[in-house]
Amino acid sequence: MKVNQKSIRDGIEDFLCPFTDMYITQGSNGGYSHQGIMANDVRGKEAGVRYPYYAPCTCKCVQIVPSYGQAMWQSTAPVRFANGRIDYATFVTAHDDSFNVKVGQIVPQGVQLGNMGTKGQATGVHCHIQVSQSKDTSWYKNQYGNNQMNHEYDLDACYFLDDTNILSGTGDWKYLKDVPVGTIENKTEFYQTNYNMHVRTGPGITSAPKKVKDLTIDGKRNATSQDLNQDAIYKKGTVFTAKEIIQNQDGSLWGHSPSGYICIQDNDMIYCTKK
């Protein structure tokens, strides 16, 4: 992206690539310091130059580690990612030698967020960037000793590359034209969980759906299903998107979200509230 670049469609900001020139020196799961994490190290057009990078969306600083020139940012509202998912973006940038960020600082989309650098443990001038498609701010060591986030996605599933020059690195990169805003997306609704929910989300509700519910809610309610094959954990207060609402044969309501189908309400309990 370029300085002051913005992209808002249907009132939702698109999550843009923060770099004008992107030369990836270490990709996701890289053997040097990215084992087990979906992070990229990015330098600019010329090695050794501390190029600026920009806010991929309007974001707020939620954590800092000044000794590493590192900040954790979170979008102020749900954004649209390159994989089509609409959710909050929580992301980390690191190695900024000119670091002067404060917790609570809000940076509008397109405004300079920082500079590439070498602060902390860095080999060569670059920006380390790592993205979670959620409001989760967890930051912890994985089995390889590298800092990991929950709900991380590879970066080609996160940001759009409009007005970014790809100089090195591979990926299934997307541009805004590749994720059009159509009639289905116009119906996107936001729901918030009322409980700590451990749900099973499967391949979808068929024309003859079977009755399925949460496995546990606050440890009190249990049900089973033999046909569903994915687990998803939603804490109380989690916001998710539903592109359509489907009524099951038993009368229960289900939201079609990017991760599958989630029960919103059945005959005796409301699991999620429209936001």
C-alpha positions in Angstrom: 0.0 0.0 0.0 1.0 3.6 -0.3 0.9 6.3 2.3 -2.7 7.5 3.1 -4.2 4.7 1.1 -7.6 3.6 2.3 -10.1 0.9 1.2 -13.6 0.7 2.7 -16.4 -1.3 1.1 -19.8 -1.6 2.6 -18.6 0.2 5.6 -15.9 -2.4 6.3 -12.2 -1.6 6.0 -10.1 -4.0 3.8 -7.0 -5.2 5.5 -4.2 -3.9 3.2 -0.6 -5.0 2.9 1.3 -2.4 5.0 4.4 -2.3 2.7 4.9 -0.5 -0.5 7.7 -2.9 -1.6 7.7 -6.4 -0.1 10.8 -8.5 -0.1 10.2 -11.5 2.2 13.5 -12.6 3.8 11.9 -15.3 6.0 8.4 -16.7 5.5 5.9 -18.6 7.6 7.3 -21.6 9.5 10.8 -20.5 8.4 13.6 -22.5 9.9 15.6 -19.6 11.4 13.1 -18.1 13.9 9.6 -18.7 12.5 9.1 -22.4 13.2 5.5 -23.1 14.0 4.3 -19.5 13.4 2.6 -17.7 10.6 5.0 -14.7 10.5 6.9 -12.9 7.7 10.1 -10.9 7.9 9.9 -8.2 5.2 12.5 -5.7 3.9 12.0 -3.0 1.3 13.4 -2.4 -2.2 17.0 -2.0 -1.1 18.6 -4.0 1.8 19.6 -2.0 4.8 17.1 0.9 4.3 14.7 1.6 7.1 11.6 2.0 4.9 8.3 3.1 6.5 5.2 0.9 6.7 1.6 1.9 7.1 -1.5 1.0 9.1 -3.3 -1.8 7.2 -6.5 -0.8 8.9 -7.5 1.7 11.6 -5.9 0.1 14.6 -5.1 0.7 18.3 -1.9 -0.2 20.2 -2.7 -2.8 22.9 0.8 -4.0 23.9 4.4 -2.8 23.5 7.8 -4.2 24.0 10.1 -1.2 23.5 13.3 -3.1 23.7 12.3 -5.0 20.6 10.7 -2.1 18.8 7.6 -4.2 19.0 3.9 -3.3 19.2 0.7 -5.4 19.2 -2.1 -3.6 17.3 -5.8 -4.4 17.1 -8.3 -3.1 14.6 -10.9 -0.8 16.1 -13.7 -2.7 14.2 -14.0 -5.9 12.2 -12.1 -5.8 8.9 -12.2 -7.8 5.7 -9.3 -10.2 5.1 -8.0 -11.5 1.8 -9.6 -14.9 2.5 -13.0 -13.2 2.7 -13.3 -13.5 6.5 -14.6 -10.5 8.4 -13.3 -10.3 12.0 -11.0 -8.2 14.2 -7.4 -8.1 13.2 -4.7 -8.4 15.9 -1.2 -8.1 14.7 2.4 -7.6 15.8 5.1 -5.5 14.2 8.7 -5.6 15.5 12.3 -4.3 15.1 11.4 -0.5 14.7 14.6 1.4 15.8 12.6 4.7 15.9 9.9 3.1 18.2 7.8 5.7 20.0 4.4 4.0 20.2 2.2 4.2 23.3 -0.5 1.8 24.5 -3.9 3.2 23.6 -2.6 5.1 20.5 -4.9 4.9 17.5 -3.5 5.1 14.0 -5.9 5.5 11.0 -5.6 3.3 8.0 -2.9 4.5 5.6 -1.0 6.5 8.2 2.6 5.5 9.0 2.8 2.9 11.7 6.5 2.5 12.0 9.8 1.9 10.3 11.8 -1.3 9.4 14.8 -1.7 11.6 17.0 -4.0 13.7 16.0 -3.4 17.3 15.9 -6.5 19.4 17.0 -9.8 17.9 17.1 -9.0 14.2 19.5 -9.9 11.4 19.3 -7.1 8.8 16.8 -4.3 8.6 13.3 -5.6 8.3 9.8 -5.6 9.8 8.5 -8.8 11.5 4.7 -9.0 11.1 2.3 -11.6 12.4 -1.5 -11.6 12.2 -4.3 -13.1 14.1 -7.8 -13.0 12.7 -9.5 -12.4 16.1 -9.6 -10.2 19.2 -7.4 -12.6 21.1 -4.2 -10.9 22.3 -2.4 -14.0 23.5 1.3 -13.9 22.9 3.3 -17.0 24.1 6.2 -19.3 23.3 5.5 -22.3 21.2 7.4 -25.6 21.3 10.2 -24.1 19.3 10.6 -21.1 21.5 9.0 -18.7 19.0 6.3 -16.3 20.0 2.9 -17.4 18.7 -0.6 -15.9 18.6 -3.9 -17.8 18.7 -5.9 -17.9 15.4 -2.9 -17.0 13.3 -3.2 -17.0 9.5 -0.6 -17.1 6.8 -0.2 -13.6 5.5 -1.5 -14.4 2.0 -4.9 -15.1 3.7 -4.7 -11.8 5.6 -3.9 -8.7 3.5 -4.7 -7.4 0.1 -1.7 -6.5 -2.1 -3.1 -3.5 -4.0 -0.3 -1.0 -4.6 2.3 -3.3 -3.2 5.3 -4.4 -5.3 6.1 -8.1 -4.6 9.9 -8.4 -4.9 10.4 -11.8 -3.3 8.3 -14.5 -1.7 5.5 -16.8 -2.8 1.9 -17.1 -1.8 -1.7 -17.1 -3.0 -1.8 -13.4 -2.9 -5.1 -11.6 -3.3 -6.2 -8.2 -4.6 -9.4 -6.3 -3.9 -10.9 -7.5 -7.2 -10.4 -11.1 -6.1 -12.8 -10.7 -3.2 -15.8 -8.8 -4.5 -18.4 -7.4 -2.3 -21.7 -8.9 -3.5 -25.2 -9.6 -2.4 -24.3 -12.3 0.1 -21.7 -10.2 1.8 -24.1 -7.3 2.0 -26.2 -9.5 4.3 -23.4 -10.1 6.8 -24.6 -9.8 10.4 -22.6 -9.8 13.6 -23.4 -12.0 16.6 -21.9 -12.1 20.0 -21.7 -15.3 22.2 -23.6 -15.2 25.5 -21.7 -18.1 27.0 -18.3 -19.8 26.9 -19.1 -22.1 24.1 -17.3 -25.2 22.9 -19.1 -26.1 19.7 -18.6 -28.4 16.8 -18.7 -26.9 13.4 -19.0 -29.2 10.5 -19.0 -29.1 6.7 -22.5 -27.5 6.8 -26.1 -28.1 7.3 -27.5 -30.3 4.5 -31.0 -30.4 3.0 -31.8 -33.1 5.6 -29.8 -31.8 8.6 -29.3 -33.7 11.8 -30.0 -32.1 15.1 -26.7 -30.9 16.6 -25.9 -28.6 19.5 -23.1 -27.3 21.6 -20.9 -29.9 23.2 -20.6 -27.9 26.4 -21.7 -24.4 27.6 -20.1 -23.3 30.9 -19.5 -27.0 31.6 -23.2 -27.7 32.1 -24.8 -28.7 28.9 -23.7 -31.6 26.8 -24.7 -33.2 23.4 -22.9 -35.3 20.9 -22.8 -35.7 17.1 -21.0 -38.4 15.1 -21.1 -36.5 11.8 -19.2 -33.3 12.7 -15.5 -33.1 12.5 -14.2 -29.7 13.6 -13.9 -28.1 17.0 -14.1 -24.4 17.6 -13.9 -22.6 21.0 -15.7 -19.3 21.5 -15.4 -17.4 24.8 -18.3 -15.4 26.1 -18.4 -12.1 24.3 -16.7 -13.3 21.1 -18.1 -11.6 18.0 -18.5 -13.7 14.8 -20.0 -13.0 11.4 -22.9 -14.8 9.8 -23.5 -14.4 6.1 -26.8 -16.2 6.3 -29.1 -17.6 8.9 -30.5 -21.1 8.4 -33.4 -22.8 10.3 -32.8 -26.5 11.0 -35.6 -29.1 10.8 -35.9 -29.0 14.6 -36.5 -25.2 14.5 -33.1 -24.2 15.8 -31.4 -21.2 14.1 -27.8 -21.5 12.8 -25.4 -18.8 11.5 -23.2 -19.6 8.6 -19.8 -18.2 9.6 -16.4 -18.5 8.0 -15.6 -21.4 10.4 -18.8 -23.3 9.8 -22.3 -23.4 11.2 -22.9 -22.1 14.7 -26.1 -22.6 16.7 -27.6 -19.2 17.6 -30.8 -20.4 19.3 -32.8 -23.5 19.9 -36.1 -24.2 21.6 -35.0 -23.4 25.2 -31.8 -21.3 25.0 -30.3 -18.3 23.1 -26.6 -18.9 22.6 -25.8 -15.8 20.6 -27.2 -12.3 20.5 -27.3 -10.1 17.3 -24.9 -7.2 17.6 
